[in-house]
Amino acid sequence: MGAVLDRRMTVAEYLETERRSSVKREYVQGRVYALAGASERHARLVTNLVGLLWSVARKTGCWVYAADMKLRVGQDRFYYPDVMVVCDPEDREEYYHDAPVLRGRGPLPHYGGGGPTGEAAGLPGHPHLLGYLLLDSDRAHADSYRRDADGLWWREELRGAGVVKVDGLGTDPDLEEVYEGL
């Protein structure tokens, strides 16, 4: 997130002003944050991942969004994920979605350790979300979080090579494909 704007606002005010804003902004519990631009490398990484996911999603009825579609998390948070996959046909708001199966975001923070994790590591308790992917735009390095049948999050760390598991979509892109050309 970028700089926080001075004035607090309601969700309704945020959604209305965001449509007219010349700057993309995220909303977290009344505070509005301006977003910074991305590097070319970051943009190419997002494009690679969207292309790999879209080739499968279009056959399943899912939609893949990149960077410009908002995600609503709970009642008072709106983010712009770098990549988001939505498979629920009822989740068709014009300006945001709230039922993704996969969310991807960068840059890569360090969450430490493997095994079950969750809210403490910044993972949303969103009921539809099956996966959360964090990619490092500087090197082939990914942290893939997947939710098990009991609702626990598990982290898999990929360094240089490996397969990115994407539950709910029927594809598991190879990390080398995700970072192709970078």
Beta strands, then each sheet from edge to edge (+ up, - down):
strand 1: 25-28
strand 2: 31-34
strand 3: 63-66
strand 4: 70-72
strand 5: 77-79
strand 6: 83-86
strand 7: 96-97
strand 8: 100-105
strand 9: 115-117
strand 10: 131-135
strand 11: 141-147
strand 12: 153-159
sheet 1: 2+ 1- 5+ 4- 7-
sheet 2: 3+ 6- 8+ 10+ 11- 12+ 9-
end
